[in-house]
Amino acid sequence: MAQTIFHPSVEGAQHGAKSLAEFLAYAKKSGAAGAQPSNFMLQNDKGGFKPAKEIKQAFQKAGLNLDGISCHCPFWVHTTAWTGSPTIRPFIPADMAKKAPAQIEQWAESYLLGLFDLAVELGVKILPMFWGVAFGWELATGYPWGFWKGADYDLLQEGKERFVKKTAKLRQRAKDLGIYLAHEIHPGTGAMCADDFNLLVSACDGDKCLTVNADPSHCWEGEDWETRFTKVGPRIYACHVKNFVIRRTLPLRMMDGDWPNRAMQFVDIPTGQLNMMRYVELLIHTGYPQRYCQIMKAKTAPLIVEAESAYRDIDATSANGIQYVRDHCCWPIASGSFEDGMGA
């Protein structure tokens, strides 16, 4: 019998207004077989984390798989704090926001180390995340400006050294615990394209904990998703399923944070520009489901929906995405070539 190697799941960060129990109930009702809560959903009311036993019981009660922990926000804080950027404030306690950048960075590191320990207790070994602007805002723009290097500075080299140094403790602890940190290659982060990510790996001497959370919806500026994920294929350990459209005649880069006004729009899974079936095929081709199942000791790998829309209600958008993935992307995989039965 042909084997189905995926199950539908959903990302929790967009549903942060819900408690863990509310999010899991929503995921189950929407047709998911698993869920990926955000780190915030696992916090207690004292700024620490809920007991692992309590979290496991919540998933058991809902009848869902625990498909990782979305921890993009604290990693963003950790690798961006040094710049003094206010963009980290939504993700840290109000009293911590008043501290010096070095203190905020230390807080984020301690927070993440605690999250690592919780993840191990929960049996989670793959953490989807993204690194912040370790190379500085000049390089994070991605703009081909000709002044990243001068007689007395080299922003790229300085960034590599900064990344290695600032992430050393987190990477070492992750390796000690058998955890893989799956960076979501994303505009404006520590690695914005496949070559950027491979640059980080090279700077860290091939560190095995540096892996990728594949998300095709961030491939909208030159590098298509097949090119990107083929280049980093062996390091894809996690994935999101998300779609987008580009509104023609509008600039992709503009100083307008109001989503309905922007050129790139995240949209419903079925109606965007990307073909999700082809994306899932590439995930199989790169070995993602096999790696995930081996590391997480799971029978199937999650296809984690992260559907967003500037116009449609977030719960409706995600539910539609979950059901689309369930009905169209979790199909039995081929056990051999379609030519095998010809002429038999």
C-alpha positions as CSV (number, residue, x, y, z in Angstrom):
1,M,0.0,0.0,0.0
2,A,1.3,3.5,-0.9
3,Q,2.4,5.5,2.1
4,T,1.4,9.0,3.1
5,I,4.3,10.7,4.7
6,F,2.8,14.1,5.6
7,H,0.1,15.4,7.9
8,P,-1.6,18.8,8.0
9,S,-0.4,21.1,10.8
10,V,-0.6,24.8,11.6
11,E,1.7,27.6,12.9
12,G,0.7,29.3,16.2
13,A,2.4,32.7,16.0
14,Q,-0.4,34.3,14.0
15,H,-2.9,33.1,16.6
16,G,-1.2,34.6,19.6
17,A,-4.5,36.0,20.9
18,K,-5.4,32.4,21.8
19,S,-4.2,30.4,24.8
20,L,-2.5,27.1,24.1
21,A,-5.8,25.2,24.8
22,E,-7.8,27.6,22.5
23,F,-5.2,27.3,19.7
24,L,-5.2,23.5,19.9
25,A,-9.0,23.3,19.9
26,Y,-9.1,25.6,16.9
27,A,-6.4,23.5,15.0
28,K,-8.3,20.3,15.7
29,K,-11.6,21.8,14.6
30,S,-10.0,23.1,11.4
31,G,-8.8,19.7,10.4
32,A,-5.2,19.7,11.5
33,A,-3.4,16.5,12.8
34,G,-0.7,18.5,14.5
35,A,0.2,22.0,15.7
36,Q,3.3,24.2,16.1
37,P,2.6,26.6,19.0
38,S,4.6,29.7,19.5
39,N,7.0,30.1,22.4
40,F,4.6,32.6,23.9
41,M,1.8,30.0,24.1
42,L,4.1,27.9,26.3
43,Q,4.8,30.6,28.8
44,N,3.3,30.8,32.2
45,D,2.1,34.0,33.8
46,K,5.4,34.6,35.6
47,G,7.5,34.9,32.4
48,G,8.8,31.3,32.5
49,F,7.4,28.3,30.8
50,K,4.6,25.9,31.6
51,P,5.6,22.4,32.9
52,A,6.3,20.0,30.0
53,K,3.7,17.6,31.5
54,E,1.0,20.2,31.3
55,I,1.9,21.0,27.6
56,K,1.9,17.3,26.7
57,Q,-1.5,16.8,28.4
58,A,-2.9,19.7,26.4
59,F,-1.8,18.1,23.1
60,Q,-3.0,14.6,24.2
61,K,-6.4,16.1,25.2
62,A,-6.7,17.8,21.7
63,G,-5.5,14.6,19.9
64,L,-2.8,16.5,18.1
65,N,0.9,16.0,17.3
66,L,3.4,18.5,18.8
67,D,5.1,19.6,15.6
68,G,7.9,21.8,17.0
69,I,7.8,25.3,18.6
70,S,7.8,28.5,16.6
71,C,10.4,30.7,18.2
72,H,11.2,33.3,15.5
73,C,10.6,36.2,17.8
74,P,13.1,35.6,20.6
75,F,15.8,34.7,18.1
76,W,15.0,38.0,16.3
77,V,15.5,39.8,19.6
78,H,18.8,37.9,20.3
79,T,20.5,38.7,17.1
80,T,19.1,42.2,16.5
81,A,19.4,43.8,20.0
82,W,22.9,45.0,19.4
83,T,21.6,47.4,16.8
84,G,19.3,49.2,19.3
85,S,16.4,48.7,17.0
86,P,12.9,49.2,18.5
87,T,11.6,46.3,16.4
88,I,12.5,43.9,19.2
89,R,10.2,45.6,21.7
90,P,6.9,43.8,20.9
91,F,8.6,40.5,21.8
92,I,10.2,41.3,25.2
93,P,8.8,42.3,28.6
94,A,8.2,46.1,29.0
95,D,10.7,46.5,31.8
96,M,13.4,44.7,29.7
97,A,12.8,47.1,26.8
98,K,14.3,49.9,28.9
99,K,17.6,48.0,29.3
100,A,20.8,48.4,27.3
101,P,21.2,46.3,24.2
102,A,23.7,44.0,25.7
103,Q,21.4,43.3,28.6
104,I,18.5,42.6,26.3
105,E,20.7,40.2,24.3
106,Q,21.7,38.4,27.4
107,W,18.1,38.1,28.5
108,A,17.2,36.6,25.1
109,E,20.0,34.1,25.2
110,S,18.9,33.0,28.7
111,Y,15.3,32.8,27.5
112,L,16.3,30.6,24.5
113,L,18.5,28.3,26.6
114,G,15.5,27.7,28.9
115,L,13.3,27.1,25.8
116,F,15.9,24.5,24.6
117,D,15.5,22.6,27.9
118,L,11.8,22.6,27.6
119,A,11.9,21.5,24.0
120,V,14.0,18.4,25.0
121,E,11.5,17.6,27.7
122,L,8.8,17.7,25.1
123,G,10.7,15.6,22.7
124,V,11.1,18.4,20.2
125,K,14.5,18.5,18.4
126,I,13.7,20.9,15.5
127,L,13.0,24.6,16.2
128,P,11.8,26.8,13.4
129,M,13.2,30.3,13.8
130,F,15.1,33.0,12.1
131,W,18.3,34.9,13.0
132,G,18.1,38.7,13.4
133,V,20.2,41.3,11.6
134,A,23.6,40.1,12.7
135,F,25.2,41.8,9.7
136,G,23.7,45.2,10.5
137,W,20.8,47.1,8.8
138,E,22.9,48.2,5.9
139,L,23.3,44.7,4.6
140,A,19.8,43.7,5.8
141,T,18.3,46.0,3.2
142,G,19.8,43.8,0.6
143,Y,20.2,46.9,-1.6
144,P,23.2,46.7,-3.9
145,W,24.8,49.8,-2.5
146,G,28.5,50.1,-3.2
147,F,29.7,51.1,0.2
148,W,29.7,48.0,2.4
149,K,33.5,47.9,2.4
150,G,36.0,50.7,2.8
151,A,39.7,51.2,3.7
152,D,39.0,50.8,7.4
153,Y,35.9,48.6,7.5
154,D,34.3,45.5,5.9
155,L,30.6,45.1,7.0
156,L,30.3,41.6,5.6
157,Q,33.4,40.3,7.3
158,E,32.5,42.0,10.5
159,G,29.0,40.5,10.3
160,K,30.4,37.0,9.9
161,E,32.6,37.4,12.9
162,R,29.7,38.9,14.9
163,F,27.3,36.1,14.0
164,V,29.8,33.4,15.0
165,K,30.5,35.1,18.3
166,K,27.0,36.0,19.3
167,T,25.5,32.6,18.4
168,A,28.3,30.4,19.8
169,K,26.6,29.6,23.1
170,L,23.2,28.9,21.6
171,R,24.7,26.7,18.9
172,Q,26.8,24.8,21.3
173,R,23.9,24.1,23.6
174,A,21.7,23.1,20.7
175,K,24.3,20.6,19.6
176,D,24.7,19.3,23.1
177,L,21.0,18.6,23.3
178,G,20.6,17.3,19.7
179,I,18.5,20.3,18.7
180,Y,18.5,21.7,15.1
181,L,17.9,25.5,14.7
182,A,15.9,25.8,11.4
183,H,16.4,29.3,10.0
184,E,13.6,30.6,7.8
185,I,15.4,32.3,4.9
186,H,13.6,35.6,4.9
187,P,14.1,39.2,3.7
188,G,15.7,41.4,6.4
189,T,17.0,38.6,8.6
190,G,20.4,37.1,9.2
191,A,20.2,35.1,5.9
192,M,17.9,36.5,3.1
193,C,18.7,33.9,0.4
194,A,20.3,30.5,0.0
195,D,23.8,31.9,-0.6
196,D,23.4,34.0,2.6
197,F,22.5,30.9,4.6
198,N,25.4,28.9,3.2
199,L,27.6,31.8,4.1
200,L,26.5,31.4,7.8
201,V,27.2,27.7,7.6
202,S,30.6,28.3,6.2
203,A,31.5,31.0,8.8
204,C,30.5,28.5,11.5
205,D,32.7,25.7,10.0
206,G,29.7,23.6,8.8
207,D,27.9,23.6,12.2
208,K,25.3,20.8,11.9
209,C,22.7,22.6,14.1
210,L,22.3,25.4,11.4
211,T,19.4,24.1,9.3
212,V,16.5,25.5,7.3
213,N,12.8,26.0,7.8
214,A,11.6,26.1,4.2
215,D,9.0,28.7,3.4
216,P,8.3,29.4,-0.3
217,S,6.4,32.6,0.4
218,H,9.6,34.5,1.0
219,C,10.9,33.9,-2.5
220,W,9.5,36.9,-4.2
221,E,12.5,39.0,-5.2
222,G,14.6,37.2,-7.8
223,E,15.4,33.8,-6.3
224,D,12.6,31.4,-6.9
225,W,11.7,28.8,-4.3
226,E,13.0,25.9,-6.4
227,T,16.5,27.5,-6.8
228,R,16.6,28.5,-3.1
229,F,15.6,25.1,-1.6
230,T,17.7,23.1,-4.0
231,K,20.8,25.0,-2.9
232,V,20.1,24.3,0.8
233,G,18.2,21.0,0.3
234,P,20.2,18.7,2.6
235,R,19.7,21.2,5.5
236,I,15.9,21.5,5.3
237,Y,14.7,20.1,8.6
238,A,11.4,22.0,8.9
239,C,8.8,23.7,6.6
240,H,5.9,26.1,6.4
241,V,3.3,26.1,3.7
242,K,2.4,29.7,2.7
243,N,1.5,31.6,-0.5
244,F,1.6,35.1,-1.9
245,V,0.9,37.3,-4.9
246,I,2.8,40.3,-6.3
247,R,0.6,43.3,-7.2
248,R,2.2,44.6,-10.4
249,T,3.1,48.2,-10.8
250,L,3.8,48.7,-7.1
251,P,7.4,48.7,-5.7
252,L,8.4,45.7,-3.6
253,R,10.3,48.0,-1.3
254,M,8.4,51.0,0.1
255,M,8.0,52.8,3.4
256,D,4.5,51.8,4.1
257,G,3.7,49.3,6.8
258,D,0.0,49.0,6.0
259,W,-0.3,45.6,4.5
260,P,-3.2,46.4,2.0
261,N,-1.0,49.0,0.4
262,R,2.0,46.7,-0.2
263,A,3.0,45.0,-3.4
264,M,3.7,41.6,-1.9
265,Q,0.6,40.1,-0.3
266,F,0.4,36.9,1.7
267,V,-2.8,35.2,0.6
268,D,-4.9,32.0,0.9
269,I,-3.0,28.9,0.2
270,P,-5.1,27.9,-2.9
271,T,-5.2,31.3,-4.6
272,G,-1.6,32.5,-4.6
273,Q,1.0,32.5,-7.3
274,L,2.8,29.4,-5.9
275,N,2.0,25.8,-6.8
276,M,1.9,24.0,-3.5
277,M,1.9,20.6,-5.1
278,R,5.2,21.3,-6.8
279,Y,6.6,22.7,-3.5
280,V,5.7,19.5,-1.6
281,E,7.3,17.5,-4.3
282,L,10.5,19.5,-3.8
283,L,10.4,18.9,-0.1
284,I,10.3,15.1,-0.8
285,H,13.1,15.5,-3.3
286,T,15.3,17.3,-0.8
287,G,14.7,14.6,1.9
288,Y,12.8,16.8,4.4
289,P,10.2,14.3,5.5
290,Q,12.7,11.5,6.0
291,R,15.0,13.7,8.1
292,Y,12.1,15.0,10.2
293,C,10.7,11.6,10.9
294,Q,14.1,10.2,11.8
295,I,15.0,13.0,14.2
296,M,11.5,13.4,15.7
297,K,10.8,9.7,15.7
298,A,7.5,10.4,13.9
299,K,5.6,8.4,11.4
300,T,4.7,11.4,9.2
301,A,6.2,14.9,8.8
302,P,4.1,18.0,9.2
303,L,3.2,20.4,6.4
304,I,2.7,23.4,8.6
305,V,0.3,26.0,7.3
306,E,1.1,29.6,7.9
307,A,-1.6,31.3,5.8
308,E,-2.0,35.0,6.2
309,S,-4.1,37.7,4.5
310,A,-4.5,41.4,4.7
311,Y,-8.2,41.1,3.9
312,R,-9.5,37.7,5.2
313,D,-9.9,36.9,8.9
314,I,-6.9,35.0,10.2
315,D,-8.8,32.1,11.6
316,A,-10.7,31.6,8.3
317,T,-7.5,32.0,6.3
318,S,-5.7,29.4,8.4
319,A,-8.6,26.9,8.5
320,N,-8.9,27.1,4.7
321,G,-5.1,26.5,4.4
322,I,-5.2,23.5,6.8
323,Q,-8.0,21.9,4.8
324,Y,-6.3,22.6,1.5
325,V,-3.1,20.9,2.7
326,R,-5.1,18.0,4.2
327,D,-7.1,17.4,1.0
328,H,-4.4,18.2,-1.7
329,C,-0.9,17.8,-0.3
330,C,-1.0,14.8,2.0
331,W,-1.1,12.2,-0.7
332,P,0.4,8.7,-1.0
333,I,4.0,9.0,-2.4
334,A,5.2,6.9,-5.3
335,S,7.1,3.7,-4.4
336,G,8.8,3.6,-7.7
337,S,8.8,4.9,-11.3
338,F,5.5,5.2,-13.1
339,E,7.3,3.2,-15.9
340,D,7.7,0.2,-13.7
341,G,4.3,-1.3,-14.5
342,M,4.4,-0.6,-18.2
343,G,4.3,-3.6,-20.4
344,A,4.0,-6.0,-17.5
